[in-house]
Amino acid sequence: MTIQEVKRKLAAILSADVKGYSRLMGEDEEGTIRTLNTYKEVLTGFIQKHQGRVVGTAGDSMLAEFASVVDAVRCAVGIQEELKDRNKELSEDRRMEFRIGVNLGDVIEDGEQILGDGVNIAARLESLSEAGGICISGTAFDHVRNKLDLGYKYLGEQAVKNIALPVRVYKVLMEPEAAGKVIVEKKAKPRQWQRVALGLVVVVIVVVAVITIWKLYTPSAPQPEVAFKEKITVAPSEKPPVTVPPSAEVTPKEKVVPPSPEKVTKPVPPPSPKMEVASKEKMAYPLPELPSIAVLPFVNMSEDPKQEFLSDGLTEEITTALSKVPHLFVISRQSSFSYKGKPVKVKQVSEELGVRYVLEGSVQRLAGRIRINAQLIDALTGRHIWAERYERELRDIFAVQDEITINILTAIRVKLTEGQKLSGTEKYFRGKQGLDCYFKMLEARKYLQGHNVEDTRAGGRIVEEMVAMCPENPMAYAFKAYSYWMAYWLGPVQSRRESIEKGMEMAQKTLAMDDSIAGAHSFLGMFYSLRREFDKAIAEGERAIALDPGGTTAHMFYAMSLYYVGRSEEAIPLFQKAIRLDPVGSTGLYLNFGHALRVTGRFEEALLAYKKSIQREPKNIFAHTGMAATYILMDREQEARAEAAEVLRINPNFSLDSLARSLPFKEQSMIDSYIDALRKAGLK
């Protein structure tokens, strides 16, 4: 879909996720993934049975759309009843209970995805639901009330995050005795004298607040010098003397200077009473010794959905700039973006990703101006340690990105080393067409991160437009190298050699213009590996790590270079570092980690890595071949043949000869042993 095309439709949206997923993963990661995969198959079966379409399956969540809201609610009830029966077979602490929200609303089609408030409201309803329960919106209720043998409990109008107006919410009552009932909790109306009293209380509160704020921001006169002697008890009728504690005694030589009103620092707001504090003990990963942070996707507050590129771009640029600061631990964009569009709490993010600080914010574009809100939260205390609102010209977006990054570093007390500067992108997007080039880059990145044939082709076309528009911009050629890397794996076999040569050319051209772009070094290293120039590949990987010490891609690609040359024992810690930076992880990250574990004989760990790769992308054929080979090495032929059958189901034209030609190992024996294992599994 081009940036000009927007297709809207009315749809019923079902959003589901697992209650307490981080706890389950922390206690038994492998068992939880196994149960989750089984339950997701159950959800998928019910969705298809009720004429629905699965739209997303990220992490523990499931998103589906239906043409009929009756089908959507009927599907939700069927899912919960089935899972309730299945959970009876599990111990109470291992039961996996889903929460489901259903909304009927307007959505925007973006290829296979759906976006918009209709989806967001469904996700918010899901978060309001109990474990094993269902919440539906007022619009859905209006259509299903008299069409299903269910009951409903009205929960009132709920204010939900990033939705302007409150949403009517109903809890679905699935018990047979509740069928046909609509329960509404009635609230007694206040009497006249109660309303008057309430009004007086509100007035008093407002007056007290005004006086307090006036005193807080108005300079006070110096107090008289009074030495503190002892605690004085004052009778009610007496006026208490002014006292100064010993640490604040004023000598005649000292001069008390009231603060200037212009320099008064805004007080940091106290923690919200609803802010839940994260627990170190419940974190899925040990808290790093370095200050650690996750930058959540900034919310697009603009009415125009295509401005999503702007909010996503801001998030990625801040994440990238922070990741290049040596004494800071930054979660990668892949893991942070797994929370996009989901109503998550800071506590949840902190515990699932193993970080102390969480940045969240929003972006709104108004013609040629932008409004950005950002706040940094210490999850261990629940305090907002920094917050700011920016209203600037759109062309100033790069300066705002740098300001936010500097303010974050200041708030968590991380200093840049002498001579170190933020690695922002402003220098690449100056001039008349700078912003247009920037938006092209953001659009191309979105498609290239899709990791499928269609998105790769779309991303390649957008990159070509970027190069034509901005021929002097090194980032245009860096993204062109990126597009050729994806084309090597997802394009026609006969064009692989061309992808390598052109990809190398683009990476080298990027570095000739600016040698400090870590991503270009990473891609150049990969292309050197594909050409079997292994020493050069490793050198480029080392250079990328030096430029981007907190970068997931830099660590993953360097690890792959070592794996290809037969140094898998050295590659494994680098893969582990990449996974810690990106706990959600991409299918490719876990795939290559599995390969390295397999060749070192760590078969059980390899299987777990491959399963995680498949969980993130069920059609990753290379993960299925990896599992098949591993099962053969473990003498589990029946399971190996099942994986081989899955390979042929995904690609009936699969060929071992074609796979062998694509593997860039230094030692031919590594290729031969892998192909031999796959042949024993039944592949040809």
NORWOMO-V8089 format. One record per pair of residues at least 24 apart in sequence whose C-alpha atoms are under 7 Angstrom apart, sorted by the first residue. I is the first residue (numbers start at 1). J is the second residue. D is the distance in Angstrom with one decimal. If there is no record, write none. Layout:
# NORWOMO-V8089
i: {I & I}
j: {J & J}
d: {D & D}
This chain:
# NORWOMO-V8089
i: {1 & 1 & 3 & 6 & 7 & 7 & 8 & 8 & 8 & 8 & 9 & 9 & 9 & 10 & 10 & 10 & 11 & 11 & 11 & 11 & 11 & 11 & 11 & 12 & 12 & 12 & 12 & 12 & 12 & 12 & 12 & 12 & 12 & 13 & 13 & 13 & 13 & 13 & 13 & 13 & 13 & 14 & 14 & 14 & 14 & 14 & 14 & 14 & 14 & 14 & 15 & 15 & 15 & 15 & 15 & 15 & 15 & 15 & 15 & 16 & 16 & 16 & 16 & 16 & 16 & 16 & 16 & 17 & 17 & 17 & 17 & 17 & 17 & 18 & 18 & 18 & 18 & 18 & 18 & 19 & 19 & 19 & 19 & 22 & 22 & 24 & 26 & 43 & 46 & 46 & 47 & 50 & 55 & 55 & 58 & 58 & 69 & 69 & 70 & 73 & 76 & 80 & 97 & 97 & 98 & 98 & 99 & 99 & 99 & 99 & 99 & 99 & 99 & 100 & 100 & 100 & 100 & 100 & 101 & 101 & 101 & 101 & 101 & 101 & 102 & 102 & 102 & 103 & 103 & 103 & 103 & 104 & 104 & 120 & 123 & 123 & 124 & 124 & 127 & 134 & 134 & 135 & 135 & 135 & 135 & 136 & 136 & 136 & 137 & 137 & 137 & 137 & 138 & 138 & 138 & 149 & 149 & 150 & 150 & 150 & 150 & 151 & 151 & 151 & 151 & 151 & 152 & 152 & 152 & 153 & 153 & 153 & 154 & 154 & 217 & 219 & 219 & 220 & 222 & 225 & 268 & 268 & 269 & 270 & 271 & 271 & 271 & 275 & 276 & 276 & 277 & 277 & 277 & 277 & 277 & 278 & 278 & 278 & 278 & 278 & 279 & 279 & 282 & 283 & 283 & 283 & 284 & 284 & 284 & 284 & 285 & 285 & 286 & 287 & 287 & 290 & 290 & 290 & 291 & 291 & 292 & 292 & 292 & 292 & 292 & 292 & 293 & 293 & 293 & 293 & 293 & 293 & 293 & 294 & 294 & 294 & 294 & 294 & 294 & 294 & 295 & 295 & 295 & 295 & 295 & 296 & 296 & 296 & 296 & 297 & 297 & 297 & 298 & 298 & 298 & 298 & 299 & 299 & 299 & 300 & 300 & 300 & 301 & 301 & 301 & 302 & 302 & 309 & 309 & 309 & 311 & 313 & 314 & 318 & 318 & 321 & 321 & 321 & 322 & 323 & 323 & 323 & 324 & 324 & 324 & 326 & 329 & 330 & 330 & 331 & 331 & 332 & 332 & 332 & 334 & 334 & 334 & 335 & 335 & 335 & 335 & 346 & 347 & 350 & 353 & 356 & 368 & 368 & 369 & 369 & 370 & 385 & 386 & 398 & 428 & 437 & 437 & 437 & 440 & 441 & 448 & 452 & 453 & 456 & 456 & 456 & 459 & 474 & 474 & 474 & 475 & 477 & 477 & 477 & 477 & 478 & 478 & 478 & 478 & 480 & 481 & 481 & 481 & 482 & 500 & 516 & 518 & 518 & 518 & 519 & 522 & 522 & 526 & 526 & 529 & 529 & 530 & 532 & 532 & 534 & 537 & 538 & 552 & 552 & 552 & 556 & 563 & 564 & 564 & 564 & 565 & 565 & 566 & 568 & 568 & 572 & 586 & 587 & 587 & 587 & 587 & 588 & 591 & 595 & 598 & 603 & 619 & 621 & 621 & 628 & 628 & 629 & 629 & 629 & 632 & 632 & 637 & 640 & 641 & 641 & 644 & 644 & 644 & 655 & 656}
j: {110 & 111 & 306 & 108 & 108 & 109 & 106 & 107 & 108 & 109 & 106 & 107 & 108 & 105 & 106 & 107 & 65 & 66 & 67 & 104 & 105 & 106 & 107 & 65 & 66 & 67 & 68 & 69 & 72 & 102 & 103 & 104 & 105 & 64 & 65 & 66 & 102 & 103 & 104 & 119 & 122 & 63 & 64 & 65 & 72 & 100 & 101 & 102 & 103 & 122 & 62 & 63 & 64 & 100 & 101 & 102 & 122 & 123 & 126 & 61 & 62 & 63 & 98 & 99 & 100 & 101 & 126 & 60 & 61 & 62 & 98 & 99 & 100 & 60 & 61 & 96 & 97 & 98 & 99 & 97 & 98 & 99 & 131 & 284 & 352 & 94 & 284 & 79 & 75 & 79 & 75 & 75 & 112 & 113 & 338 & 616 & 104 & 140 & 144 & 102 & 100 & 132 & 131 & 132 & 131 & 132 & 126 & 129 & 130 & 131 & 132 & 133 & 134 & 126 & 129 & 133 & 134 & 135 & 125 & 126 & 129 & 134 & 135 & 136 & 135 & 136 & 137 & 136 & 137 & 139 & 140 & 139 & 140 & 341 & 342 & 343 & 160 & 343 & 343 & 171 & 172 & 169 & 170 & 171 & 172 & 169 & 170 & 171 & 167 & 168 & 169 & 170 & 168 & 169 & 170 & 179 & 180 & 174 & 178 & 179 & 180 & 178 & 179 & 180 & 181 & 182 & 181 & 182 & 183 & 182 & 183 & 184 & 183 & 184 & 261 & 258 & 259 & 258 & 256 & 250 & 384 & 385 & 384 & 383 & 382 & 383 & 384 & 382 & 347 & 382 & 347 & 379 & 380 & 381 & 382 & 347 & 350 & 351 & 379 & 380 & 351 & 380 & 351 & 351 & 352 & 354 & 351 & 352 & 353 & 354 & 353 & 354 & 354 & 354 & 355 & 327 & 328 & 329 & 328 & 329 & 328 & 329 & 330 & 355 & 356 & 357 & 329 & 330 & 331 & 355 & 356 & 357 & 358 & 330 & 331 & 336 & 355 & 357 & 358 & 359 & 319 & 336 & 358 & 359 & 360 & 336 & 337 & 359 & 360 & 336 & 337 & 340 & 360 & 361 & 362 & 363 & 361 & 362 & 363 & 362 & 363 & 364 & 362 & 363 & 364 & 364 & 365 & 439 & 442 & 443 & 363 & 442 & 401 & 401 & 405 & 422 & 423 & 424 & 405 & 548 & 550 & 551 & 548 & 549 & 550 & 549 & 550 & 550 & 581 & 581 & 582 & 552 & 581 & 582 & 582 & 584 & 585 & 582 & 583 & 584 & 585 & 379 & 379 & 379 & 583 & 380 & 393 & 394 & 393 & 394 & 394 & 411 & 411 & 426 & 473 & 466 & 469 & 470 & 466 & 466 & 483 & 490 & 490 & 483 & 486 & 487 & 483 & 510 & 513 & 514 & 510 & 506 & 507 & 509 & 510 & 506 & 507 & 510 & 520 & 506 & 506 & 507 & 523 & 523 & 527 & 547 & 544 & 547 & 548 & 544 & 554 & 557 & 557 & 561 & 561 & 664 & 664 & 664 & 666 & 565 & 561 & 562 & 578 & 581 & 582 & 589 & 596 & 664 & 665 & 666 & 665 & 666 & 666 & 596 & 600 & 596 & 616 & 613 & 614 & 616 & 617 & 613 & 623 & 626 & 630 & 630 & 650 & 647 & 650 & 678 & 681 & 674 & 677 & 678 & 677 & 681 & 681 & 681 & 681 & 682 & 681 & 682 & 683 & 684 & 684}
d: {6.3 & 6.2 & 6.4 & 6.8 & 5.6 & 5.4 & 6.8 & 5.6 & 4.5 & 6.1 & 5.7 & 5.6 & 6.5 & 5.6 & 4.5 & 6.2 & 6.4 & 6.0 & 5.6 & 5.8 & 5.8 & 6.4 & 6.8 & 5.6 & 5.0 & 6.2 & 6.2 & 4.9 & 6.5 & 7.0 & 5.7 & 4.4 & 6.5 & 5.9 & 4.6 & 6.4 & 5.5 & 5.3 & 6.3 & 6.3 & 6.2 & 5.8 & 5.2 & 6.2 & 6.5 & 6.9 & 5.8 & 4.6 & 6.8 & 6.4 & 5.9 & 4.7 & 6.6 & 5.7 & 5.2 & 6.5 & 5.7 & 5.5 & 6.2 & 5.5 & 5.1 & 6.5 & 6.3 & 5.5 & 4.4 & 6.4 & 6.2 & 5.5 & 4.2 & 6.3 & 5.3 & 5.6 & 6.9 & 5.9 & 6.9 & 6.6 & 5.7 & 4.4 & 6.2 & 5.9 & 5.9 & 6.5 & 5.8 & 6.7 & 5.7 & 6.9 & 5.2 & 6.2 & 6.0 & 6.6 & 6.3 & 6.1 & 6.9 & 6.1 & 6.7 & 7.0 & 6.5 & 6.3 & 5.7 & 6.9 & 6.9 & 5.9 & 5.4 & 5.3 & 5.7 & 5.4 & 5.6 & 5.6 & 6.1 & 5.1 & 5.6 & 5.6 & 6.4 & 4.7 & 6.5 & 6.4 & 4.8 & 6.5 & 4.6 & 3.9 & 6.9 & 5.7 & 4.9 & 5.7 & 6.5 & 4.7 & 6.6 & 5.8 & 5.2 & 6.9 & 5.6 & 5.7 & 5.1 & 6.1 & 5.9 & 6.6 & 6.4 & 5.8 & 6.6 & 6.0 & 5.5 & 6.7 & 5.6 & 4.5 & 6.0 & 5.9 & 5.3 & 6.5 & 6.7 & 5.6 & 4.8 & 6.3 & 4.7 & 5.8 & 6.9 & 5.0 & 6.2 & 5.7 & 6.5 & 4.2 & 5.8 & 4.8 & 4.5 & 5.2 & 4.7 & 5.8 & 6.3 & 4.8 & 6.2 & 5.7 & 4.6 & 6.1 & 6.1 & 5.2 & 6.9 & 5.5 & 6.1 & 6.5 & 6.1 & 6.3 & 6.9 & 6.4 & 6.6 & 6.3 & 5.4 & 4.6 & 6.6 & 5.8 & 6.0 & 6.5 & 5.9 & 5.8 & 5.4 & 5.8 & 5.3 & 4.7 & 6.5 & 6.3 & 5.4 & 5.1 & 7.0 & 6.7 & 6.2 & 4.1 & 6.0 & 5.4 & 6.0 & 5.3 & 6.7 & 6.1 & 6.8 & 5.0 & 6.2 & 5.3 & 6.0 & 6.3 & 5.6 & 6.0 & 5.4 & 6.0 & 6.1 & 4.5 & 5.8 & 5.0 & 5.6 & 6.1 & 6.4 & 5.2 & 6.4 & 5.5 & 6.1 & 4.5 & 5.5 & 6.0 & 5.1 & 6.4 & 6.8 & 6.5 & 5.0 & 6.3 & 6.3 & 6.3 & 6.0 & 4.8 & 6.4 & 5.3 & 6.8 & 6.0 & 5.3 & 6.7 & 5.9 & 5.8 & 6.2 & 4.9 & 4.7 & 6.5 & 6.4 & 4.3 & 6.1 & 6.0 & 5.3 & 6.2 & 6.5 & 5.7 & 4.8 & 4.8 & 5.8 & 7.0 & 5.9 & 6.3 & 5.8 & 5.9 & 6.9 & 6.2 & 6.2 & 6.1 & 5.5 & 6.0 & 6.8 & 6.8 & 4.6 & 6.1 & 5.0 & 6.0 & 5.8 & 6.4 & 6.7 & 6.6 & 6.6 & 4.9 & 5.8 & 6.5 & 5.7 & 5.1 & 6.5 & 7.0 & 6.5 & 5.4 & 6.1 & 4.8 & 6.4 & 6.3 & 6.0 & 6.4 & 6.4 & 6.2 & 6.1 & 5.4 & 4.3 & 4.7 & 5.5 & 6.7 & 6.6 & 5.4 & 6.0 & 6.0 & 6.8 & 6.4 & 5.9 & 7.0 & 6.7 & 7.0 & 5.8 & 6.8 & 6.6 & 6.9 & 6.9 & 4.9 & 6.0 & 6.8 & 7.0 & 5.3 & 6.7 & 6.9 & 5.5 & 6.5 & 5.8 & 5.6 & 5.6 & 6.4 & 5.1 & 5.5 & 6.9 & 7.0 & 5.8 & 6.8 & 4.6 & 5.6 & 6.1 & 6.9 & 5.9 & 6.1 & 6.8 & 6.9 & 6.4 & 6.3 & 5.3 & 6.3 & 6.7 & 6.6 & 6.2 & 6.9 & 4.7 & 6.1 & 6.7 & 6.7 & 6.3 & 6.3 & 4.6 & 6.2 & 6.0 & 5.0 & 7.0 & 5.3 & 6.9 & 6.5 & 6.8 & 4.2 & 6.7 & 5.4 & 6.0 & 6.8 & 5.7 & 6.8 & 6.5 & 6.3 & 6.5 & 5.8 & 7.0 & 6.4 & 6.4 & 6.6 & 5.0 & 5.3 & 6.0 & 6.6 & 6.6 & 5.4 & 5.0 & 6.1 & 6.2 & 6.4 & 6.2 & 6.0 & 5.5}
